[in-house]
Amino acid sequence: MEFKKLELQEEDNRIKRLITSGRLKKSIIYILAGAFLGFIFTYFAEGRDVSQLASKEILSNVFTGAFIGFFITNSPCARGRC
């Protein structure tokens, strides 16, 4: 009876794989773009100078835009699992 020799390769650290993955980079780019667009939306929708806007309004729209950017890249449909 012959057996094939099993060659095991050591896997990288999970955190290292996550950091170097293309999906994380894409997610970060989309989150930042969404946050920027949320800020721009607040600025143009209110029609006032940035110094006159309440920080609560700005942060609300920035976080909403960041969440939408995160959802676009990490939703099941974005991964082809619809």
Secondary structure, 3 states (H helix, E strand, C coil): CCCCCCCCCCCCCHHHHHHHCHHHHHHHHHHHHHHHHHHHHHHHHHCCCHHHCCHHHHHHHHHHHHHHHHHHHHCCCCCCCC
